[in-house]
Amino acid sequence: MPDPVTGTVERAPVDPAEFRSLMTTHPAGVAIVTTTAPDGRPWGMTCSSVCSVTLQPPTLLVCLRAQSPTLAALLEVSAFAVNLLHDRAQPAADLFASGSADRFERVAWDRGPDLGLPHLVEDAHTVADCRVSETLPVGDHVVVFGEVLNVRKQLDRQWSPLLYGMRQYGSLRPSPPGPGRTWADG
């Protein structure tokens, strides 16, 4: 029944499964958000909810599960790194999505030169070190805004970003031309 003042019809939100199905149709870049706890222990999780916010000051946002131990550590130190993955880093994306306790023992990483945050040196094409500027709880996630303090590019390799959509990984790297097909055919 329409609201008598606004004329709008009040509707319940879609079912979470329907919303998840909608969002799988929108491919997104894959990143691993990393941080260190005050005791120096590294933490990290796979994240496809990364977005630029503003150039002045340079700010991005990540959306992390509210109950995540990575989020808890990140909030304690007020800093995090966003490791943007290249298209050969699917194993790292899967590992950091799994919650495996030994994930940092199974990937190559080092502490970034400025803030000492974990940089995934073989799986990330670019890493942004961020200082938390604001947080906003939304449902079962927390939106974390980070002012970008440093950008480190892995310049010694060819890369294409790792994407996730339609419940599968992909990239922007073009497929080699097949019989009767040229690069211009797309």
Secondary structure, DSSP 8 states (H G I E B T S, - for coil): -B-TTT--B------HHHHHHHHHTS-EE-EEEEEE-TTS-EEEEEE--EEEEEETTEEEEEEEETT-HHHHHHHHHTEEEEEEEBTT-HHHHHHHHHT-TTGGGSS--EE-TTT--EE-TTTEEEEEEEEEEEEEEETTEEEEEEEEEEEEE-TTS---BEEEETTEEEES------TT--GGG-
